[in-house]
């Protein structure tokens, strides 16, 4: 089972993720070319880049209005990206499979970041439950996606500390990670990549044509 989820199933996951994201990006660009031709006639890379940077960094109005939420949200996303990419155990697997590697973070740091990420996910779930203005725009899928994002960290933490049968938990951990990758192109999780296109589009539209900041 371990060899299957790490081998053939992983390749299927990468293919679905890659093809799915390419389709989403191409279809959205194609749609925008039909609906918003004038935007591309006046597209500004300067305004697009400024918009992306101001939302990648805590340099927008959201920080002033909701500082606590901003800190948790940024921490959540940083841990979500840094731990899987720079974890030593993951890098070893990359090297064994494709002979590529990069710098890694310590297991201790990864442990702390995992706990922080899980806590941040719980905060975001509770926030959606208790704040009326957030709850009203929250659908069941939003809770599910937060759980899906957190599960690889929960199962990875359990596997690393071997609190439950290591082999079983490792397989569950891999399956959770693959599930998340498969869901990305077809759900709101796609914003991890589509963010750059939407922020560039909005930044150029409001900045170049209307002279208005979007951050």
Secondary structure, DSSP 8 states (H G I E B T S, - for coil): -HHHHHTHHHHHHHHHHHHHHHHHHHHHHHHHHHH-HHHHHT--HHHHHHHHHHHHTT-SHHHHH-HHHHHHHHHHHHHHHHHHHHBHHHHHHHHHHHS-----B-HHHHHHHHHHHHHHHHHHHHHHHH-HHHHTT--HHHHHHHHHHHHHHHHHHHHHHTSS-HHHHHHHHHHHHHHHHHHHTTSGGGHHHHHHHHHHHHHHIIIIIT-----
